[in-house]
């Protein structure tokens, strides 16, 4: 399948620390090698909807959003072994511009651990591109509490996802195919990828939640995915 994407370099969300020094690199190498093997053996994520194929489409007044897994067909081909790329399509169906940013989206696993999207340049660095060391640490924040609204949950911990860049260095598509940030004009559509740390294999389901400050009062969107098989 061929997609048309807007080219952009998104702004950093949350930040990512790179570990320097021989001791730190050796430690991360051991951890990342195991993490990479686990990622390769994980079943694919599919939409948690009847049929389990294609994008999940949701709409609130003024905005339509579709999210799709398994859509990466670019360079490097092994990118889904290291991170989780989600293809997001946002269409402005209203009569005024709506600003969209990466921090409007968050990935939650079944334990309510929250994963911020990884900056595209940091994803490229994981694969040896962008002048990075090839070792990156992706922060995630875990929280739990009631099953009610997002704001009712209590933050209870944090974690680090580690990825080592040993999958090749043809990274030319990672940044251009990232989701464009900024205002979307009425009638316009933007499409691109959000990159997340891969949830642990024991997570049978994950969900992407989205809330847009430019649409006050609009309900948040929630896109649910499950492990295939």
N, C-alpha and C positions, 0 to 999 in steps of 0.2 A: 504494500500500500504506500502511496506517495502523498506526503503532506506538504503544504506550503506553510512556512514559518516566518514570523517577523524576527528580524535580527536585533538583538539587544544584549547588553551586559547589565544584569540586574544588580541592585545594590545589596550590600551584605546584611544578612539577618542574623543577629545574635553573635556572629563572629566565630572563628574556628582557630584553635591554637595548634601550632606545629611544634613538635617536640624536637629540640636540638640537642646535640651531644651524643657521643658514642654509646654511653650506657642507656640513654633514653631510646635511641634508635634500635638497639639490640632487643630491649624489652618489648618495644612496640612491634618489632619484626616477628617475634614469637607469637604475640597475641594476634597480630593481623593475619599471620599464616593460617592459624586455626579458624579465624573469622572468615577468611576467604574461602576455605574448604567448605565451611558450613553453608555459606551463601550459595555455592555452586550446587549443593545437594537439596536446596529448598524447593518444594513444589511451587509452581507458578501461582500468582494471585489472580483470581477471576472475580467478576462482579457478583455480589451476593444478591442476585435477582434471578427470577426464573429463566433458565437457559444458560445463564452464566457467561454470556459473550457480549462483545461490543462495549461501547461507552455507557456510563450511567449519566443520565440527563436530569437535571433539576432546574427549576425556575422560580424566581421571586419577582414581584413587580419591578420591572426595569432591567432585569438581568437574567440571562440564561447561561448555565454552566454545564459542561460535559467533562467527565473524567474517564480516562481509559488506561488500562494496564497492558503490558505486552506490546506496546506500540513503538518501542525503540528499534529503528532500522537504519542506524547511521553509524558513524565512527566515534569511538571504538565499538566494535560489535560486542565485545565482552563487558561493556559498561553495566548491564543488568546483573552481572555476577558480583559487582562491588557495591552498587547503590541501587535504590529503587526509583526508576524514572516513571513519573506519572504524566501523561499527556493531558493538558488542561486546555479547553476551548471556552472562551468567555465572549458572549455576544451581548451587546447593549441593545435591549429591546424597548428602552424608554425614550424620553424626549430631552434628556440632558446628559452631559458627560458623567461618567462614573470612573473614579480612580481605582485601580487594582494593583496590589502589591503582593510580593511573595509572603509577607508576614500576615496576610489575610487568610492563609491556609496553614493548617497544622495536621500532622499525622498522629493518630493515637492507636496504640495496640490494645489487646484485650485486657491488659492490666492497667489501662489508662495512663501508660507512660507516653509522654508527648515528645515528638520529634520535630524540630525545626528544619526547614529546608536548607540544604547545603548550597552555598554560593557556587555558581557554575565555574568560576575560576579555581575554587578549591577542589571541585570534582576533577577538573583538568589536571591539577597538580598531583592528584592521587595516581594518575596514569603517567606521570613523568613529564607532563606538559606545564606550561605557564611558569617555569622557573622554580617550581616547588621542590621540596626534598623527596617527594614521593611518599611521605608518611604524614597522614593527617588525622586529627582527632575531631570528631563531630559530636558536639554536646547534645544531650537530650535531657529533658526534665520529666521526672515521674511524679504523678499526683493521683490522689484517689479521694473518695468521699461518697457523697450521695449520687444517686442516678438521675438527679434533676438537672437543672441548667448548668451550663459550663461554669458560670461564675460561682456556683455553690461548692465546687470541689476545692479540696485543700492540697497544697503542694507538700509533698512528703519526702522527696529525694531527687537524686539526679544520677546521670550515668554518662559514659563516654563510649562512642562507637569508633573503632579504630580501623582504618583501611590502609593497606600498603600498596604502593603503585608498582605492580609488577606485571601488568596485563598489556603492555604495549604503549606507544606514545603517539598514536594518530588521534589527536584529541580535537581536531579542527571543527567538529560539529557540536561539541558540548556547549560552548557559549552561544553561538548563533541560534541554536535551537531551544534555548531556555525561554521560559515564559516572559513576555515583555511586561514591564511595569509602567504605570502611568495612566493618564486619563484615556478612556475609551469613548469615542464620540457616538452619538445616537446612530444606530444602524450599523455600527462597525463591529468587527470580530477580531480577537487576537487569539493566537494558539501557540503553545510552546510547552516545554517540559519543566516540571518541578522535580528536584532531586532530593531524596531522603536517604538516611541510613536505613539499611535493611533491618526490619524487626527480626528478633530471634526466631529460629525455626519452630519453637514450640507455640508461637502465636498462630492460632487457627484463623483468626480474623483481625482485620485492621480497618480503620475508617479515616477518611480525610474529611475534616470539617472546615467550613469556610464561612466567614462573616465579613461584611463589607461596610466600613464606617460611612461611606458616602450614601448608604441606603439605611438611614436610621429607622428602626422599627421593623425592618425586614427580618424574617426568621433566618437563623443560620441554616446552611445547607450541610448535609451529611451524606457522604458517599461510602458505602460499605463494600468491603472485599473479603473474600475467604480463600483459604488454601484450596487448590484444586485436588481432587481425589478424596 
